[in-house]
Amino acid sequence: MATNYRAKEIERTESDGSSDWILLNPRCAEFNVGYNVVVTGTVTSWTIEGTMDDPAGSTPRAFSVATGSASGAGSFTTPVLAVRVTTVGVTAGEGVLVQLLQAGY
């Protein structure tokens, strides 16, 4: 049922670096997050990073959930409190859009 899902988007354009953290719900009965990465133009690499730390507190410790250099899709089932996208080699005016859909949230 579509009303049980909430899509979130992270966009990183025109510069290298990390987006803001996007909170997820780590307490779902079955944690599962699908992602779709849309690359426009040239991007050397993108990394979806997760953290189990509260991003509102001190500097969160990030770890890689998924990486790539082209558009793609996948999922991850390791519970995390928040995710962000980090990009390298973004050409001006281009970038990465990450769409996230968490089951049961």
C-alpha positions in Angstrom: 0.0 0.0 0.0 1.7 3.2 -1.2 0.6 5.3 1.9 3.0 3.2 4.0 6.0 4.6 2.2 7.8 8.0 2.2 10.3 8.9 -0.5 13.1 11.3 0.3 15.6 13.0 -2.0 19.1 14.1 -1.6 20.7 16.3 -4.3 24.3 17.2 -4.6 25.2 19.5 -7.5 28.0 21.7 -8.8 30.6 20.9 -6.2 32.4 18.1 -4.4 31.5 17.3 -0.8 28.7 15.9 1.4 25.0 16.7 1.6 23.1 17.3 4.8 22.1 14.1 6.7 18.7 12.7 6.1 17.1 10.9 9.0 15.6 7.5 8.6 13.7 5.2 11.0 16.1 2.5 12.3 13.3 0.9 14.4 11.3 -0.5 11.5 10.4 -4.2 12.1 12.3 -5.0 8.9 14.7 -2.2 7.9 15.0 -1.9 4.2 15.9 1.2 2.1 15.8 1.2 -1.6 17.8 3.9 -3.5 17.9 5.2 -7.0 20.9 7.3 -8.0 20.6 9.6 -11.1 23.9 11.0 -12.3 23.7 14.0 -14.7 26.9 14.8 -16.6 30.3 13.8 -15.3 30.8 12.6 -11.7 34.0 10.8 -10.7 32.2 9.0 -7.8 29.3 9.1 -5.4 29.0 7.4 -2.0 25.8 6.9 0.0 27.0 7.1 3.6 25.2 6.0 6.8 25.7 6.7 10.4 24.5 5.3 13.7 25.3 8.5 15.5 22.8 11.4 16.0 23.8 13.9 13.3 22.4 16.7 15.5 25.1 15.9 18.1 28.8 15.9 17.5 30.3 15.0 14.2 28.8 11.7 13.1 31.0 8.8 12.1 30.1 7.9 8.5 30.5 4.6 6.7 29.9 3.6 3.1 26.5 2.0 2.3 26.9 2.1 -1.5 29.3 3.6 -4.1 29.4 4.2 -7.8 30.2 6.6 -10.6 27.1 6.1 -12.8 23.4 6.0 -12.3 22.1 2.9 -10.6 19.7 1.4 -8.0 19.9 -0.9 -5.1 18.9 -1.4 -1.5 20.5 -1.9 1.9 19.2 -3.6 5.1 21.8 -2.5 7.7 19.9 -0.2 10.1 21.2 3.4 10.2 20.0 6.6 11.8 20.8 8.8 8.9 22.2 8.9 5.4 23.9 11.4 3.1 25.6 11.5 -0.3 29.2 12.5 -0.9 30.4 13.3 -4.4 33.8 13.7 -6.0 34.6 15.2 -9.4 31.3 16.9 -10.1 31.3 19.0 -13.2 29.8 22.5 -12.8 26.1 22.5 -13.5 25.8 18.7 -13.1 25.5 16.4 -10.2 23.8 13.5 -8.4 20.2 13.0 -7.2 19.6 10.2 -4.8 16.0 9.0 -4.2 15.4 7.0 -1.0 12.4 4.9 -0.2 12.2 3.2 3.3 9.8 0.3 3.7 7.3 0.7 6.6 8.2 4.4 7.4 
